[in-house]
Amino acid sequence: QALWGCGAGQLLAETLKAAGSDLTTDSYLKALESQQNAKLSDVFPAISLSPTRHLALDSMYLITLENGQLKSSDEPLPLQ
């Protein structure tokens, strides 16, 4: 959950940067909706958004603890 939160924070920070210093709802939505196959976080796969798709992710890497070490799935897994 900590990695999920960090990744979500990275997505938000990058979108705020893209929106520019004169932040408005319109500039934020334009920046959000312009993300196409954007790799904004090492935690999540690349994302694509649009005016009809604001949910950034439909898959993510599964991180588990194995023998005291964090282990990542080789490929992103679909969110259910």
C-alpha positions as CSV (number, residue, x, y, z in Angstrom):
1,Q,0.0,0.0,0.0
2,A,2.9,2.3,0.7
3,L,4.2,1.8,-2.9
4,W,0.7,2.4,-4.3
5,G,0.5,5.7,-2.4
6,C,3.9,6.8,-3.6
7,G,3.1,6.0,-7.2
8,A,-0.2,7.9,-6.9
9,G,1.7,10.9,-5.5
10,Q,4.1,10.7,-8.4
11,L,1.3,10.7,-10.9
12,L,-0.3,13.7,-9.2
13,A,3.0,15.6,-9.0
14,E,3.8,15.1,-12.7
15,T,0.3,16.2,-13.7
16,L,0.5,19.3,-11.6
17,K,3.9,20.2,-13.2
18,A,2.3,19.7,-16.6
19,A,-0.6,21.9,-15.7
20,G,1.8,24.9,-15.2
21,S,2.2,27.5,-12.5
22,D,-1.2,29.2,-13.3
23,L,-3.1,26.2,-11.9
24,T,-6.8,26.0,-12.7
25,T,-9.3,23.2,-13.0
26,D,-9.2,23.5,-16.8
27,S,-5.3,23.5,-16.9
28,Y,-5.2,20.4,-14.6
29,L,-7.8,18.5,-16.7
30,K,-6.0,19.4,-19.9
31,A,-2.7,18.1,-18.5
32,L,-4.4,15.0,-17.1
33,E,-6.2,14.2,-20.3
34,S,-3.1,14.7,-22.4
35,Q,-1.2,11.8,-20.8
36,Q,-0.7,9.2,-23.5
37,N,1.4,6.1,-22.7
38,A,3.2,8.3,-20.1
39,K,5.6,6.7,-17.7
40,L,5.2,8.9,-14.7
41,S,6.1,6.5,-11.9
42,D,8.4,3.5,-11.5
43,V,5.7,1.9,-9.4
44,F,3.1,1.9,-12.2
45,P,3.1,0.9,-15.9
46,A,2.7,3.7,-18.4
47,I,-0.7,5.4,-18.4
48,S,-3.1,6.9,-21.0
49,L,-5.9,9.2,-20.1
50,S,-8.6,11.0,-22.1
51,P,-11.7,13.1,-21.4
52,T,-13.7,9.9,-21.0
53,R,-11.0,8.0,-19.1
54,H,-9.7,9.5,-15.8
55,L,-8.8,6.2,-14.1
56,A,-5.1,6.0,-14.7
57,L,-4.5,2.3,-14.1
58,D,-6.1,-1.0,-15.1
59,S,-3.1,-3.0,-14.0
60,M,-0.1,-2.8,-11.7
61,Y,2.9,-4.8,-10.5
62,L,2.2,-7.2,-7.6
63,I,4.8,-6.7,-4.9
64,T,5.1,-9.5,-2.4
65,L,7.4,-10.4,0.5
66,E,9.4,-13.5,-0.1
67,N,12.1,-14.7,2.4
68,G,12.3,-11.1,3.9
69,Q,12.8,-9.6,0.4
70,L,10.4,-7.6,-1.7
71,K,9.6,-9.4,-5.0
72,S,7.8,-7.9,-8.0
73,S,5.7,-9.7,-10.6
74,D,7.4,-9.8,-14.0
75,E,4.5,-8.2,-15.7
76,P,1.7,-5.8,-14.5
77,L,-1.4,-7.7,-13.4
78,P,-4.9,-6.6,-14.2
79,L,-6.7,-4.8,-11.3
80,Q,-9.9,-6.5,-10.3
